[in-house]
Amino acid sequence: MSLKIYGIPKSRAVRVLWMAEELGIPYENVGVTMADKAHKGTAYLAVNPNGRLPAIDDNGFKLSESLAINLYLAKKHAKLYPKSIEDEARCWQWSLWTAFEIDKQVNDWAAHDHVLPAEQRDPAKLKAALDVLNVPLGVLDGVLAKQAYLVTPDAFSVADLNVASAMYRLIKMDFGANKNVARWYRACWDRPAAKKARDLRESS
Ligand SMILES: N[C@@H](CCC(=O)N[C@@H](CS)C(=O)NCC(=O)O)C(=O)O
């Protein structure tokens, strides 16, 4: 198998699994976990010296950072990747935006909504996390009020995949006034490849 995707589907590897499913390429999911500290073991550190999931080994080419991996795979297989340099830059913009504006914020909210054991959840921290998260969600809503998808106005691209996949833990969120986010989020996660990735995650 030429493409190895490291990381159990319950990790951020779900983002890359979604991409691989969209591309319809063969891959092997190497189920490195955090539970047994395999992500800090010598074998995995040779793939990703940061000791974080996911990473890939594509025929000897090793890469980490889920969003960068997806940009690489989409460009390599010429699918979900724009043709113009401007749209390519917009895909980078949305991917960096995801890393800085959404990734931590989603996890902070999810921790106190459903991830932490019930007795450790704090309603005050949940509200504070929502207040922070609502700022980028409002920005996203404004963009999606004008177009169906983030970069190519009427077509799903790697930009949508990177943003929506990083929002996995909002899957049960009521987006409230952010109705354009709600519509776009459903459209992204209703894709067959997204459902496959979600199944892999939820059945593992
Ligand atoms: N920015 C990285 C974040 C990777 C990351 O933090 N992954 C988590 C699992 S979802 C991890 O490996 N945590 C273990 C650790 O930080 O030691 C990416 O998007 O790939």
The ligand as a Tripos MOL2 file, in Angstrom:
@<TRIPOS>MOLECULE
LIG
   20    19     1     0     0
SMALL
NO_CHARGES

@<TRIPOS>ATOM
      1 N1         -2.0330   20.6830   14.4150 N.3       1 LIG1
      2 C1         -1.9870   19.2460   14.4920 C.3       1 LIG1
      3 C2         -2.5520   18.8130   15.8270 C.3       1 LIG1
      4 C3         -2.3270   17.3570   16.0640 C.3       1 LIG1
      5 C4         -2.7660   16.9320   17.4640 C.2       1 LIG1
      6 O1         -2.6860   17.6820   18.4470 O.2       1 LIG1
      7 N2         -3.2340   15.6890   17.5390 N.am      1 LIG1
      8 C5         -3.6080   15.1290   18.8080 C.3       1 LIG1
      9 C6         -4.5930   13.9820   18.5890 C.3       1 LIG1
     10 S1         -6.1140   14.4930   17.8450 S.3       1 LIG1
     11 C7         -2.3880   14.5380   19.4750 C.2       1 LIG1
     12 O2         -1.6060   13.8810   18.8340 O.2       1 LIG1
     13 N3         -2.2570   14.7770   20.7830 N.am      1 LIG1
     14 C8         -1.2110   14.1790   21.5370 C.3       1 LIG1
     15 C9         -0.2060   15.1560   22.0330 C.2       1 LIG1
     16 O3         -0.3600   16.3570   21.7730 O.co2     1 LIG1
     17 O4          0.7200   14.7250   22.6980 O.co2     1 LIG1
     18 C10        -2.7570   18.6280   13.3210 C.2       1 LIG1
     19 O5         -3.7550   19.2330   12.8910 O.co2     1 LIG1
     20 O6         -2.3820   17.5630   12.8220 O.co2     1 LIG1
@<TRIPOS>BOND
     1     1     2 1
     2     2     3 1
     3     2    18 1
     4     3     4 1
     5     4     5 1
     6     5     6 2
     7     5     7 1
     8     7     8 1
     9     8     9 1
    10     8    11 1
    11     9    10 1
    12    11    12 2
    13    11    13 1
    14    13    14 1
    15    14    15 1
    16    15    16 2
    17    15    17 1
    18    18    19 2
    19    18    20 1
@<TRIPOS>SUBSTRUCTURE
     1 LIG1         1 GROUP 0 **** ****
